[in-house]
Amino acid sequence: MCLFFVCVSPLFSQIVNEGIIKIMPSTFVYFGDEYTNKNSGIHNNEGDLNLNSNFINNGLTTAAAGITRFNSAINSIQ
C-alpha cells in the first residue's frame, strides 16, 4: 500500500519588467507579489491593474486611462 500526501500551498513569484509591459483596455491584471519595473522597463497601463505587494518603479510608467489598485494590508503606502 502506498500513501501519497500532497501539500497544496499558494506560490507567488516576483515580477520583474526589463522591457515593455502594456495592459490593454478592458484587461484585468493581478500581481500577487512584488512588481519591479527596472530602469529599462516601460509600464503602460490602460486596463485594470491590481497589486498585492510592493511596486518598485525605477523605469517609465504611463497610464492614459488605466486604473491601479494597491490591495496590500502590509504595504498600504506606496
ChimeraX attribute file (.defattr): number of C-alpha atoms within 10 A of each C-alpha:
attribute: neighborCount
match mode: 1-to-1
recipient: residues
	/A:1	2
	/A:2	4
	/A:3	5
	/A:4	5
	/A:5	6
	/A:6	6
	/A:7	6
	/A:8	6
	/A:9	6
	/A:10	5
	/A:11	7
	/A:12	10
	/A:13	10
	/A:14	13
	/A:15	14
	/A:16	13
	/A:17	18
	/A:18	15
	/A:19	14
	/A:20	13
	/A:21	14
	/A:22	14
	/A:23	18
	/A:24	15
	/A:25	14
	/A:26	10
	/A:27	12
	/A:28	13
	/A:29	15
	/A:30	11
	/A:31	17
	/A:32	18
	/A:33	17
	/A:34	16
	/A:35	19
	/A:36	18
	/A:37	22
	/A:38	17
	/A:39	13
	/A:40	12
	/A:41	19
	/A:42	20
	/A:43	20
	/A:44	18
	/A:45	22
	/A:46	20
	/A:47	19
	/A:48	18
	/A:49	17
	/A:50	16
	/A:51	18
	/A:52	19
	/A:53	20
	/A:54	20
	/A:55	17
	/A:56	13
	/A:57	16
	/A:58	13
	/A:59	16
	/A:60	14
	/A:61	13
	/A:62	12
	/A:63	14
	/A:64	10
	/A:65	12
	/A:66	17
	/A:67	14
	/A:68	14
	/A:69	11
	/A:70	16
	/A:71	13
	/A:72	16
	/A:73	9
	/A:74	9
	/A:75	12
	/A:76	11
	/A:77	8
	/A:78	9
